[in-house]
Amino acid sequence: MHRYNSFSDELKRVFGCRVQRLSVDAGFTCPNRDGSLGTGGCIFCGGKGSGSFGILHGASVTDQLEHSKEVMTRKYKAVRFLAYFQSYSNTYAPVERLQALYDEALAVKDVVGLIVGTRPDCLSEPTLDLLAEYARRTYFWLELGLQSPLDRTLEVIRRGHDVASFTRAVAACQSRGIRVCAHLILGLPGESREEMLRGADFCNELGVDGVKLHLLHVMRGTPLEAMYRAGEVRVMDRDEYVGLVCDFLERLDPRIVVQRLTGDGNRRELVAPLWSLAKFEVLNCIDGELERRQRGQGGRW
């Protein structure tokens, strides 16, 4: 067991076995890339969408899941799976298409639930009603990208929505019984340590059900790379990031499920920080620091 309310521990409580997320690319785009809001996307986003490496691109949802099942069964001995619609904005389509894709995923053997990642400005009333149906009949999480609780930062990273949009989306989900996981990036340009930690307070105040933390990755070919090479952006070293995450966890409501504490970028496209490629070492360092402090999630809440 961890000193924080980890997603893996929750899944073991709910299902009684090892459950693994399987990432899916269902061919969605994003209003920040298709011209609705912009064409370049957020400054950190690569050409295939955030976190999209390792996916069998171009294959059907079923084929992607079956392929990933084989890998995860062999690698982690998992016996149940969650279909994770990850790349781009996975509610950015008519509800008929969304329902067909989600149902296809749930029809795959041993897939026991859904995680749908999207933006707060891609949730129409019909879409929210559809998601509420899945929340009632299967294990379901909606992952909402916020990245920062500061409007100033959202403008810098060209996010295309404000904090108020996120707040409204969370309230709309809560009124329908949809569990929300907030996605935050630590280390965004211009933010102080205290401003980054305010993300924990913001999540507590909103009453979100889950949190995903990601360190700022500089990926090849992104606007962020140009800023980094020009010296306009710095990335944290490992010890700095570990300490920041532990401080964040201590301020976080212990009820909130921690779904991720770091990220591992595609090593062929990652420019910095290269230490993040050793994901499990980073997680071990976080566990070790919490142990050293003899505190955990909510210790300073």
C-alpha positions in Angstrom: 0.0 0.0 0.0 1.1 3.6 -0.7 1.1 6.7 1.5 -1.4 8.1 -1.0 -4.8 7.0 -2.3 -3.5 5.3 -5.4 -5.5 4.3 -8.5 -4.0 0.8 -8.4 -5.1 0.3 -4.8 -8.6 1.4 -5.7 -8.8 -1.0 -8.7 -7.7 -3.9 -6.4 -10.4 -2.9 -3.9 -13.1 -2.7 -6.6 -12.2 -5.7 -8.8 -10.1 -7.9 -6.5 -7.4 -8.4 -9.1 -4.8 -6.7 -11.3 -6.5 -4.2 -13.7 -4.6 -2.4 -16.4 -5.4 0.6 -18.5 -5.3 0.1 -22.3 -4.8 3.3 -24.3 -6.9 3.7 -27.4 -6.6 6.2 -30.3 -10.1 6.4 -31.8 -9.2 9.0 -34.4 -10.4 12.1 -32.6 -9.0 15.6 -33.1 -9.2 18.7 -30.9 -10.9 22.1 -31.2 -7.4 23.6 -30.5 -6.1 21.8 -33.7 -8.9 21.6 -36.2 -9.4 25.4 -36.5 -12.4 25.8 -34.2 -10.1 27.4 -31.6 -6.7 27.1 -33.2 -4.5 25.0 -35.4 -1.3 24.4 -33.4 -2.7 22.8 -30.3 -1.2 23.5 -26.8 2.5 24.4 -26.8 3.5 21.0 -25.3 1.3 18.7 -27.5 3.0 16.6 -30.2 1.6 15.7 -33.5 -0.2 12.5 -32.3 -1.7 13.9 -29.1 -0.5 13.8 -25.6 0.6 10.3 -24.3 -0.2 8.5 -27.5 2.9 6.4 -28.0 2.7 2.7 -27.9 -0.8 2.7 -29.5 -1.6 0.6 -32.6 -2.5 3.7 -34.6 -5.0 3.2 -37.5 -6.4 -0.1 -36.2 -10.0 -0.5 -35.0 -10.8 0.0 -31.3 -11.2 -3.7 -30.9 -7.9 -4.5 -32.6 -6.1 -1.9 -30.5 -7.5 -3.4 -27.3 -6.8 -7.0 -28.2 -3.2 -6.1 -29.2 -2.6 -4.2 -25.9 -4.3 -7.0 -23.9 -1.6 -9.4 -25.1 1.2 -7.1 -24.1 -0.2 -6.2 -20.7 -1.1 -9.8 -19.8 2.4 -10.9 -20.6 4.1 -7.9 -18.9 2.0 -7.3 -15.8 -0.1 -10.5 -15.5 -3.3 -8.3 -15.7 -6.6 -10.2 -16.0 -9.0 -7.3 -16.3 -8.7 -4.1 -18.3 -10.0 -0.5 -18.7 -10.3 1.0 -22.2 -8.6 4.4 -21.9 -9.6 6.8 -24.7 -6.6 8.9 -24.4 -5.4 10.7 -27.6 -6.8 14.2 -28.2 -10.4 15.1 -27.1 -12.4 11.9 -26.9 -15.8 13.5 -26.6 -15.3 15.8 -29.6 -17.8 14.0 -31.9 -21.6 13.4 -32.3 -23.0 11.3 -29.5 -23.9 8.5 -32.0 -20.2 8.1 -32.9 -19.2 8.3 -29.2 -21.7 5.6 -28.2 -20.6 3.3 -31.0 -16.9 3.6 -30.0 -17.5 3.2 -26.3 -19.8 0.2 -26.8 -17.2 -1.4 -29.1 -14.6 -1.1 -26.3 -16.9 -2.6 -23.7 -17.7 -5.5 -25.9 -14.1 -6.7 -25.8 -13.6 -9.6 -23.5 -12.3 -8.7 -20.0 -12.7 -4.9 -20.6 -14.5 -3.9 -17.4 -14.7 -0.2 -17.7 -13.9 3.1 -19.5 -11.7 6.1 -19.0 -12.4 9.0 -21.4 -10.0 11.9 -21.7 -11.2 15.2 -23.0 -11.3 19.0 -22.6 -13.8 20.9 -20.5 -15.1 22.7 -23.5 -16.0 19.5 -25.4 -18.9 18.5 -23.2 -22.3 19.3 -24.7 -25.5 18.5 -22.8 -26.2 15.4 -24.9 -22.6 14.2 -24.5 -22.8 14.7 -20.7 -26.1 12.7 -20.6 -24.4 9.9 -22.6 -21.5 9.8 -20.2 -23.8 9.7 -17.3 -25.4 6.5 -18.7 -21.9 4.8 -18.8 -21.2 6.1 -15.3 -24.4 4.3 -14.2 -23.8 1.0 -15.9 -20.0 0.4 -15.8 -16.8 1.5 -14.1 -16.2 4.9 -15.5 -14.0 7.9 -15.2 -14.0 11.2 -17.2 -10.5 12.6 -17.3 -10.6 16.4 -17.8 -7.5 18.4 -18.8 -7.0 21.5 -16.8 -3.2 21.6 -16.7 -3.1 24.8 -14.5 -5.6 26.6 -12.2 -4.2 29.9 -13.4 -5.8 31.7 -16.4 -2.4 33.4 -17.0 -0.7 30.1 -17.6 -3.6 28.7 -19.7 -3.0 31.7 -22.1 0.8 31.1 -22.2 0.3 27.4 -23.1 -2.4 28.3 -25.7 -4.9 26.1 -24.0 -7.9 27.7 -25.6 -10.2 27.6 -22.5 -10.2 29.3 -19.1 -10.4 28.0 -15.5 -14.1 28.9 -15.3 -14.8 26.5 -18.2 -13.2 23.7 -16.2 -15.2 24.7 -13.1 -18.5 24.6 -15.0 -17.6 21.2 -16.6 -16.9 19.7 -13.2 -20.2 20.9 -11.8 -22.1 19.6 -14.7 -20.5 16.2 -14.3 -21.0 16.1 -10.5 -24.7 16.8 -11.0 -24.9 13.7 -13.2 -22.9 11.4 -11.0 -19.9 11.3 -13.4 -16.5 10.9 -11.6 -14.0 13.4 -12.7 -10.2 13.1 -12.7 -8.4 16.5 -13.1 -5.2 16.5 -15.2 -2.5 18.9 -14.0 1.0 19.6 -15.3 3.7 20.7 -12.8 6.5 23.0 -14.1 4.6 25.1 -16.6 6.2 28.3 -17.8 6.1 31.2 -15.4 4.6 29.4 -12.4 6.2 29.6 -8.9 6.3 26.6 -6.7 3.5 28.0 -4.5 1.4 28.5 -7.6 1.9 24.9 -8.7 0.9 23.7 -5.2 -2.3 25.8 -5.5 -3.5 23.1 -7.9 -4.1 20.8 -4.9 -6.2 23.4 -3.1 -8.2 24.0 -6.3 -8.9 20.3 -6.7 -10.0 20.1 -3.0 -12.3 23.1 -3.4 -13.9 21.7 -6.6 -14.4 18.2 -5.0 -12.9 16.3 -8.0 -12.7 12.5 -7.5 -9.3 12.0 -9.0 -6.0 13.7 -9.9 -3.4 13.0 -12.5 0.0 14.8 -12.2 2.4 15.1 -15.1 5.7 16.9 -15.1 6.3 19.3 -18.0 7.8 17.4 -21.0 9.5 19.1 -23.8 8.7 17.1 -26.9 10.4 17.4 -30.3 8.7 19.5 -32.9 6.5 21.4 -30.4 6.4 25.2 -29.8 7.6 24.3 -26.3 10.8 22.9 -27.7 11.6 26.2 -29.4 11.0 28.1 -26.1 13.2 25.6 -24.3 16.1 25.9 -26.7 15.8 29.7 -26.6 16.2 29.5 -22.8 12.6 30.8 -22.1 11.6 27.6 -20.3 13.4 25.5 -17.7 12.6 22.0 -16.6 12.9 20.6 -13.1 15.5 18.2 -12.0 14.3 14.9 -10.4 14.8 15.8 -6.7 13.0 19.1 -7.2 10.1 17.3 -8.9 9.9 14.6 -6.3 9.8 17.2 -3.5 7.1 19.2 -5.2 4.9 16.1 -5.8 5.2 15.1 -2.1 4.2 18.7 -1.1 1.3 18.5 -3.5 0.1 15.2 -2.0 0.3 16.5 1.5 -2.1 19.3 0.6 -4.5 17.0 -1.3 -7.8 15.8 0.2 -7.1 12.1 1.1 -10.5 11.2 -0.5 -9.1 12.1 -4.0 -7.8 9.1 -6.0 -4.3 9.7 -7.4 -4.2 8.2 -10.8 -0.7 9.3 -11.9 2.3 11.1 -10.3 4.6 11.3 -13.3 4.8 10.6 -17.0 7.2 8.8 -19.3 7.4 10.3 -22.8 8.4 8.6 -26.0 12.2 8.4 -25.7 12.6 9.1 -29.5 10.7 12.4 -29.2 11.5 13.6 -25.6 13.9 16.5 -25.5 13.8 17.1 -21.7 13.9 16.1 -18.9 15.6 12.8 -19.8 15.5 11.6 -16.2 11.8 11.2 -16.6 12.3 8.2 -18.8 13.1 6.1 -15.7 9.5 6.3 -14.5 9.6 3.6 -11.9 12.7 5.2 -10.3 10.8 8.5 -10.0 7.9 6.7 -8.4 10.2 4.9 -6.0 11.8 8.3 -5.1 8.4 9.7 -4.3 7.5 6.7 -2.1 10.9 7.0 -0.4 10.5 10.7 0.3 7.0 10.3 1.7 8.4 7.5 3.9 11.3 9.7 5.0 8.8 12.4 6.0 6.5 9.9 7.7 3.6 11.7 6.1 1.3 11.1 3.1 -1.6 12.4 1.2 -3.6 14.9 3.2 -0.9 15.3 5.9 -1.1 19.1 5.6 -4.7 19.2 4.3 
